[in-house]
Amino acid sequence: MGSLGSGRPASENTGKSCRREAPAVPGIGRRYDMSGMDDDSVVATAEDGATELPPPEPATSFARPPRSNELRRLDPHYVPLQRAVGWIVTAVVSVCSLAAVGILWLTGDLPWIARLLLVPGWLLVTLGIGWLSYAWPAVHYRHVSYTLDDEGIEIRTGVWWRQVMSVPRSRVQHIDVSQGPLERSYGLGRLVLYTAGTDHSRVELAGLNHAVAFGLRNHLLPRGSDDAV
């Protein structure tokens, strides 16, 4: 009762502040600090699964979009995901080609020198596909980026032939966020845009954090003032 008669706010009498900090909003507004890392370091971090990589965001997180015209890359976890897919493809091709080598060895009417070259040939093909499955995801990751603003999204892809694709929000008809079994294990998803017209009527951006993909979807959905066709 004495504190009520003192005339001072309750926050001063208790010694505690009534001010609350606004909760941080996860998702698309979050940036990963990669300023001190080169591309190889980012890829190595993603591959090794080090703790510096941010954990996958919950799929129900909807957040603000990034700053206008800010160049953004895919999630670093996209590199080990693509390598895992490459290992699966390599294993399937290796087993099938080894079976073909065995059939040719047993039933084929081949010269002895051709028989001797079958196994080294199979080994070279397997090693070549395996090396490509390991090296290519890092190269592809470095050459995919996108920017977002109030008008829409611009996607840049291509290693040898560069392609810049602009998708105005006013042309977007439908947006999907899909996630396969392997993508789910890495916390990733892909954004699929369906637009009006015949050219590039379906635009896909894979390798996004699942929560970021939902944030992009919410930002790119046509609003009431847009003239979506």
C-alpha positions in Angstrom: 0.0 0.0 0.0 2.9 2.4 0.6 4.0 2.1 -3.0 0.5 3.2 -4.2 0.7 6.4 -2.2 4.1 7.4 -3.3 2.9 8.9 -6.5 5.6 7.2 -8.6 4.9 4.7 -11.4 4.8 1.1 -10.5 7.8 0.4 -12.8 9.9 2.7 -10.7 8.7 1.2 -7.4 9.5 -2.3 -8.5 12.8 -1.4 -10.2 11.7 -3.2 -13.3 11.1 -1.7 -16.7 7.7 -2.2 -18.4 9.4 -1.9 -21.8 9.3 -5.0 -24.0 11.5 -5.9 -26.9 9.7 -6.7 -30.1 10.2 -10.4 -31.1 12.5 -11.0 -33.9 10.8 -12.2 -37.1 12.4 -15.1 -38.7 12.4 -16.0 -42.4 13.0 -13.9 -45.4 14.1 -10.8 -43.6 17.0 -12.7 -42.0 20.4 -12.4 -43.6 23.4 -14.6 -43.2 26.7 -12.8 -42.6 29.0 -14.1 -45.3 31.0 -10.9 -45.8 34.1 -12.5 -44.5 33.9 -15.7 -46.4 34.6 -16.5 -50.0 32.4 -18.8 -52.1 34.6 -21.8 -51.4 34.4 -21.2 -47.7 30.6 -21.0 -47.8 30.4 -24.2 -49.8 32.8 -26.0 -47.5 30.8 -24.9 -44.5 27.6 -26.2 -46.1 29.3 -29.4 -46.9 30.7 -30.1 -43.5 27.5 -29.2 -41.7 29.3 -26.8 -39.3 27.4 -25.0 -36.7 27.9 -21.7 -38.4 25.2 -22.6 -40.9 21.8 -21.2 -39.7 19.2 -23.9 -38.8 16.2 -24.3 -41.0 13.4 -21.9 -40.2 9.9 -23.3 -39.4 7.7 -23.6 -42.5 5.0 -21.4 -40.9 7.2 -18.3 -40.6 6.1 -15.4 -42.7 8.3 -12.4 -42.6 9.0 -9.2 -44.4 10.8 -9.2 -47.8 14.5 -8.2 -48.1 15.5 -4.6 -49.0 14.7 -3.6 -52.6 17.2 -4.7 -55.2 19.3 -6.6 -52.7 21.2 -9.4 -54.4 20.6 -12.7 -52.6 21.9 -16.2 -53.1 20.3 -19.6 -52.4 20.5 -21.3 -49.1 24.0 -22.9 -48.6 22.4 -26.2 -47.7 21.5 -26.5 -51.4 25.1 -27.6 -52.2 25.1 -30.8 -50.0 21.6 -31.5 -51.2 22.6 -31.5 -54.8 25.7 -33.6 -54.0 23.5 -36.2 -52.3 21.3 -36.3 -55.5 24.5 -36.7 -57.5 25.7 -39.6 -55.4 22.4 -41.4 -55.9 22.6 -40.9 -59.7 26.2 -42.1 -59.7 25.3 -45.2 -57.8 22.4 -46.1 -60.2 24.5 -45.4 -63.3 27.4 -47.4 -61.9 25.4 -50.5 -61.1 23.6 -50.5 -64.5 26.8 -50.0 -66.4 28.5 -52.7 -64.4 25.7 -55.1 -65.2 26.1 -54.2 -68.9 29.9 -54.9 -68.7 29.2 -58.3 -67.1 26.8 -59.2 -69.9 29.2 -58.2 -72.6 32.0 -60.0 -70.9 30.1 -63.3 -70.7 28.0 -63.3 -73.9 29.6 -60.8 -76.2 31.8 -61.9 -79.1 34.5 -59.4 -78.4 38.3 -59.4 -79.0 40.4 -60.0 -75.9 41.7 -56.4 -75.9 38.1 -55.1 -75.9 37.3 -57.4 -72.9 40.3 -56.0 -71.1 39.1 -52.4 -71.7 35.6 -53.0 -70.4 36.4 -52.8 -66.7 38.7 -49.7 -66.9 36.1 -48.0 -69.1 33.4 -48.7 -66.5 35.7 -47.4 -63.7 36.5 -44.2 -65.6 32.8 -43.5 -66.3 31.9 -44.0 -62.7 34.7 -41.8 -61.4 33.8 -39.1 -63.9 30.2 -39.0 -62.9 31.1 -39.0 -59.3 33.5 -36.1 -59.7 31.0 -34.1 -61.6 28.3 -34.8 -58.9 30.7 -33.4 -56.3 32.1 -30.4 -58.2 29.1 -29.1 -60.2 26.7 -28.1 -57.3 29.3 -25.6 -55.9 29.7 -24.1 -59.4 25.9 -23.9 -59.9 25.4 -22.4 -56.4 27.8 -19.5 -57.2 25.9 -18.6 -60.4 22.3 -18.4 -59.1 21.0 -15.3 -57.4 17.8 -13.2 -57.2 16.6 -9.8 -56.3 13.2 -8.8 -55.0 11.4 -5.4 -54.9 7.8 -4.1 -54.9 7.5 -4.8 -58.7 8.4 -8.5 -58.7 11.4 -10.8 -58.7 14.4 -11.1 -61.0 16.3 -14.4 -61.2 19.8 -14.8 -62.6 21.0 -18.3 -63.6 23.6 -19.9 -65.9 27.2 -20.9 -65.7 28.2 -20.8 -69.4 25.1 -19.0 -70.8 23.8 -16.4 -68.4 20.1 -15.8 -68.2 18.2 -13.0 -66.4 14.5 -13.6 -65.9 12.2 -10.8 -64.6 8.8 -11.8 -63.3 6.5 -8.8 -62.6 4.1 -9.4 -59.7 1.2 -8.1 -61.8 1.7 -11.1 -64.2 1.7 -13.7 -61.5 -1.4 -15.9 -61.5 -0.5 -18.7 -59.1 2.4 -19.6 -56.8 3.4 -22.9 -55.3 5.9 -23.8 -52.6 7.0 -27.5 -53.0 9.3 -29.7 -51.0 10.5 -33.2 -51.8 11.8 -35.8 -49.3 15.4 -34.9 -49.7 14.6 -31.1 -49.6 12.6 -31.7 -46.4 15.6 -33.3 -44.7 17.7 -30.2 -45.5 15.0 -27.7 -44.6 14.7 -26.4 -48.2 11.9 -25.8 -50.7 11.3 -24.5 -54.2 9.2 -21.6 -55.3 7.2 -22.2 -58.5 5.6 -19.1 -60.2 2.9 -19.5 -62.9 2.5 -16.4 -65.0 0.2 -15.1 -67.8 1.5 -15.6 -71.3 3.2 -18.4 -73.2 6.9 -17.6 -72.7 8.2 -18.6 -69.2 4.7 -19.3 -68.0 6.3 -21.5 -65.3 9.3 -20.2 -63.4 11.0 -22.2 -60.7 13.5 -21.2 -58.1 14.9 -24.1 -56.1 17.4 -24.2 -53.2 15.5 -21.7 -50.9 15.0 -22.0 -47.2 11.5 -23.3 -46.8 10.4 -20.4 -44.7 12.0 -17.9 -47.1 10.1 -19.5 -50.0 6.8 -18.9 -48.1 7.9 -15.3 -47.4 8.6 -14.8 -51.1 5.3 -16.4 -52.0 3.4 -14.0 -49.7 5.2 -11.0 -51.1 4.7 -11.9 -54.8 1.0 -12.7 -54.5 -1.0 -10.1 -56.4 -2.6 -7.5 -54.2 -6.0 -5.9 -54.6 -4.5 -2.9 -56.5 -2.6 -5.1 -58.9 -3.9 -5.9 -62.3 -3.2 -9.6 -62.3 -4.2 -11.4 -65.6 
